[in-house]
Amino acid sequence: MEIEASVVKNTFKFAFDVSRQNFRFVVPLPELVLAIAFLLIALLLASLFDFEFAVPSGGALEFTGMSYAVPLSLMLVLGLFLIVMKQTKRLLYYVTVGLAYGAILIAHFNVKMWMSLINPVLWDDFYWRTDQMVRPLVDAAFAVHNLVDLALPAGEHLYLFAFLAMFAGSIIVHSMQCFIVFRKVIFTAMLVHVLGALSYLVMPAVGPFLYEPGVNALETARQVHMYNGYQALIAGGRPWIASEADQFMFAAVAAMPSLHVASSAVFVYYAWHHTRWLGVLYLPLFVFIIFEAVATRWHYWIDVVAGLALTGLAIAITGVIFRPIEAFYATRRPQA
């Protein structure tokens, strides 16, 4: 009887240990912890500086020519696919991380909007001088845009949609090929938004469109809209945030660092290291995004360099955090 009792006890202990390990490594704890921590930081900033924490309104994306129907439709299609394939655990992960990513983006755009009220000292003059030191590279960016615009009838739309294509491609391909790589892609992209929002507060800038127009008419029109909102924010301060932030938050301006470049670099890095053919497809889009970030005059060249450095930091942090999780996944059979 003592032997049987010992066997039962050890069996339950083993089952508990396995369950605890599964919870630790399978439940998206890093993603949730990052989202909760950043949301708390944003709420703390709101409290310290007496800002209204905003949630975007239904028309907040209208100035981009997009609506919420685009991302919501993609998520619905993915959810239906997972239901049909009976991938309920994957579906639960996507829903959980989707909510975490959404919380990070809302906190990100709130911090971005508060940038010039938290730190009113703008560095645009300094960044502009650095651009003039590498003026041939600025002119090269203009030339790349003009070349692409001649080759593609909708070239002015490519800056946004190249990024969206890389984002969607990475989600689809990595989630189908290797789930742990997919998790690292998502976590790194989330971390870039967290670090990027905090970086906006260090040496803030509006952008080189203050000094000269870019060569992308579509982006120039968006800059006019966003800069008008920025001026209203500076003039109206906290009362303006309380009344208008829900409509304006996606139109906040911040040049340093370039998160368009930083986020794109995340997708290129993981594709190149884990799905080489996808990385090869991404390279021309990535090169275009780098040059177009400057050609539109959204960014100075130094913003691009800072964005790439930010990506390197985010990838390094992700590698450390996911090392034990990867070791855990390596002991298990590949999951469908």
N, C-alpha and C positions, 0 to 999 in steps of 0.2 A: 504493500500500500504506500509506503514511504517513497519507493522508487517511482510509482505511478504519479503520486502527488508532485514529485520533483520534475517529472517529465512535463506534466500539465503546466506547472509554474514557469518552467523554462520556455515552453511553447508560447504562452501568453506574453512573456517578457520579450521574446524574439519578435512576435507580431507587433507589439507596442513600439519596439525600436524601429522596425521597418516602416511602420505607419508614420512615426515621427520624422524619420529621414525622408520619406516620400513627401510629407507636408513641407519640410524645410526646403527641398530642392525642386519639387514639381510645382507647388503653388508659387505664383509669381511674386515672391516676397521682395526681391530687389526693386522691381518695377513699382510695387505698391508703396514701399518705403520711400523711394525717390519722390513719387507724386505727393505723398502726405507731407514729407519734409519741406518740399518747395512750396506747397500750398500754405503751410504754416509760416514760412518765411515771408511770403507775399502778404498774408494777413497781418503779420507782425509789422511790416513796413506800412501797411494801410493804417494800423493803429498808431504807430509812432508819428506818422506825418499827417494824420487825420484825413486820409483819402477814402473815398467811397470805392469799395471793391465791386467791380462791374461784371455782369454777365452779358454776353453779346445779344443784341436784339435780332429779330428775324431778318432785318435788312442790312446787317452789318457788313455783309460780303458783296453788296450790290455794286460798289465802285470797282470791283475786280472783274465784273461781268460774269461772275459765278453765283451759284446759290448753294444752300445746304443740301439740295437734292443730289448733287454730284457725289459727295462723300457718303451720304446716307444710302444712296442707291448701291454703291460699291459694297458697303458693309452688309446690306440686305442680301445681295447676291452671294457674298461669301458665307453668310449665315445659313442661307437655304442650301448651299452646296454641302456644308458640313452636316446639316441635318439629314440630307439625303444619303450622305456617306456614313451616317451614324457615328460621327466624330464629336460626341457630346463633350468630352473632356477638352478637346481643342476649342470647341465653341465657347465653353466656359472661360477658357484662358483669354480668347479674343475679346469677349465681352468685358472681362475684368480689366485687361490691359487697355482696351479702348477707352474705358471710363477714366483710368489713370492718366492716359495720354491726353484726354480731353481736359482734365483738371490742370495738367501742366501747361497746356496751351493757353487756357484762360488766365492762369496766374502769370504766364510769360507776357501776354499782351497787356495785362494790367501794369506790370512792372515797366514794360517798355513805354507805356503811356505816361507813367509818372516820372520818367527819366529826368527831364529837364527841371522838374520841380524839386526833386531830391538833390540833384547836382546841377545847378544852373550854369556852370562854367563850361561852355562849349569849346571844343578843340578843332573846329572846322578850319580856322586860319592855318593852324600848324599842319593839319593833314593836307590842305590845299598846297602848301609849300612843298610837301614831300611829293605830291603828284607832279608838280612842275619840275622836280629834280629828275623824274623818270618820264618826262613828257612824250618821248618817242613810244613808250609802252601805252600811254593813253591814246595816242594817235593810231597805234596798231589795233587797239580795241575797237576804235571807230571803223577802221578798215575791215576788220573781221565781221562786224555787224553789217556793213554795206554789202560785203560779198555774200553773206548768208541771205540777206534781204533780196538780192538779185536772183539767187538760186531757188528760194522758196517763196511762194506767193503770200504765205501767212507768217513770214519770218518774225514780225513784231510780236507775235503771240508765243514764240518758241521759248522765251526766257522762263515763263511760268510753266508751260506745259512740258518742257524738257524735264524740269524738276518733278512734276507730278507723275510723268511716265517712269522716272527712275524710282520714285517712292512706291508706286503700284507694282512695278516689275520686281522690286526687291521683296515686297510682302508676298507676292504670289510664288516666286521661284524659291526663295529660301524656306518658306513655310512648307513647301512640298518636298524639298530635298533634305533639309537637316534642321530639325526644330530648334536645337540649341543655338545654331548660327542665327536662325530667325530671331530668337529671343535677344541675342547680343546686338543684332541690327536695331531692333526696336528700342532696347535700353540705351544704346549709344545715341540714337536719334533723340530720345527723350532727354538724355543728359546734356546734349548740345543746346537744347532749348533752355534748360535750367542754367547752365554756365553762361550761355549767351545773354540771357536776361540780366544776370548779375554783372556781366561785363559791360553792358550798356551804361551802368552807373559809374564806371571808373573814369573813363576819358570820353564823355559823350560827344556825339556829333550828329548833325542833321543830314549832311550829304553834299557832294560837290555840285548838285543841281542848283545850289545857292549861287554859284559863280558862273556856270555855263550850262546850257541845255544839253541833254543827251541827243543821240541820233535815233532813238526809238520814240516815235510820236505817241504811241499808246502808253508807254511808261511815263512820258513827260506829262500827259494829261492826268495820269494818276498822281504824279508828284504835285501838280497844282492843287488837286483836291486834298491831298494829305497835308500839304504845307499850309493850306488855308485852315484846316482843322488844328494843326500845330499852333498857328498864331492865335486862334481862338482859345486854345488851351492855355497858352502863356498869359493871354489877356484876362481870361476868366478865372483861372486857377481852380481851386477846390470846388466852388459852386458849379463851374462848368463841368467838371468831372462828374459831379453828382447828378447833373441833368442830361448830359450828352454822351457820357462814356460808353453806354451800352450800344449806341449807334456808331461811335467813332473808333472803338478800341482796335479793330483790325487795321485801321488806317494810321496808326501811330508811326512816326518816323524815327529811325535810329540807324546810323551808318556803321558804327564801330562796335563789334566786328561784323563781317558779312556772314549771316547765318544761312543765306541762300547757298553760298559756296560751301560753308561748313557742313550743312546737312547733305548736300550732294556728294561731298567727299566721303561721308560715312557710307553711302550706298556703293560708291566706286571701290572703296577699300575692301569691304566684305565680299563684293562680287568678284573682285580680282583675286582674292585669296582663297575663295571657296567655290566659285562658279565662273571659271575664267572666261567662257564664252560671253557671259553676261557683262563681265567687266570690260571686254573688248567693245561690246555694243555701247556701253556707257561712256567710254573715253571721249569720243567726239562730242557728245552732249555735255560732258563735264568741262571740256576745254571751252566750248561755246559759252557755258554759264559763267565761267571765270571772266572771259573777255566782255561778255554782255553786261555783267555786273558793273563794269567800269564804263562801257559804252553808253549805257542808259544814264550814267551819272548818279545812280543810286549810291555808288561806293567809290572811295579812293582805293588806289592799289594797296595801301597799307591795311585797309579793311580786309582785303582778300587774304593777305599774308596772315593777319590775325585770325581770320576764320579758319584757315588751314591748321594753324597752331592749336586752336581750340579743338578741332577735330582730333588731332594727335593726342591731346590730353584726355579727351573723352574716351578714345579707344583704349588708352593705357589704363584708365580707371576701370573700364568695363572688363578688361582682361583680368585684373586682380579680383574683382568681385565675382566673376563667373568661373574662376579657376576651380573652386571646389564643386560647383554645379556641373561643370564639364566632366570632372572626375566621376561624379555620381552617375551621369548619363552614360559614361563609358562602361560602367559595370552592368548596364541593362541592355536588353535586346532592343534594336531599333523599333521605335513606336510608329504605328501607322498614322 
